[in-house]
Amino acid sequence: MKRMPSYSWPLLALIAALLPAVSLAAESLTGPEALIVKLYKDYAWEAVIDEPVDSDAGLLQQPVNILNRYFDPHMVSLILRDRVCEEKNGICRLDYDPIWDSQDPGGAMGMKIQQMADPSEVSVDFIYAGHAAHMHIVYVLSQTRDGWRISDIQGTTPSLRKLLEADFHP
């Protein structure tokens, strides 16, 4: 019988502790907040698993049908445009993961996802344990024919949408 590496047990305990709370929260939520809870439920592994990681498995590397589950059509087109630019020139506009507002999201903890006063905005707050940095990210969502979708992400970089809309001249 193959033994699990010792580092796996704390990680499994953390995931086991977090998933029921996120699942229950997601089941009782509707609207924009529910989409953001689902986003983090689906991609929280990016912040808790260091190795081995498939660098093509993150949210922004997903195929169009997955991107369409979370982003409005304009944001999907901007993400795809950056992806094409990256294939030709290396890093273009996106050199970080906007859902973690970081290039290296490991160690995120204490996450709170809340609907803001504006019904089209959802805030996400958490800290990075390694350096106790408090992160505050605001998701701006729009109602589409398929439901609520992300139209912008604002963190320490003021606007993902503006960053991706800017002209790029390699």
C-alpha positions, 0 to 999 in steps of 0.5 A: 500500500502506497503512503501519502507524503506527510505534507499531504495530510495538513493540506487535505485537512485544510481542504476538508475543513473549507469545502463544506463551508463553501458548499453550504454558502454556495447552495444558499446564495443566488446572484453575483455573490454565488458566482464568485463563491463558485469561482473560488470553490472551483479554483481555491486549489491554486492557493493551497497546492504548491506542487505538482501544479499544471500551469495550464490548469488555472482559471485564465488558461481554461478553454472558452466554454469554461471562461464563459461560465465566469466572465462576460463575453467582452472579458472572455475576448480580452483574456483570449486576446492576451493569450494569443499575444502571450503565445507570440511574445511571451508575457503580455498584459497578464503577469499575475493571477487576478483572482488572487491579485498575485503572481504567487497565490500560495497561503491565502486564508481567512477568505470572506466573500460578500455582496456589496451595497451595489448589487453588481459588486462582490468583495473578496477579502483574505490574507496571505499567511506568509507575510500577513498581507490583507488582500481586498478584491472587488468583482464587478459583474453584469447581468447577461442572458446566461446570468451574472458574469464578471466584467471586471476585477479590481485589486491592487491593479485598479482594473483588469478590464482596463489593463487588458483593453490597453493597446500592447506594442511588444 
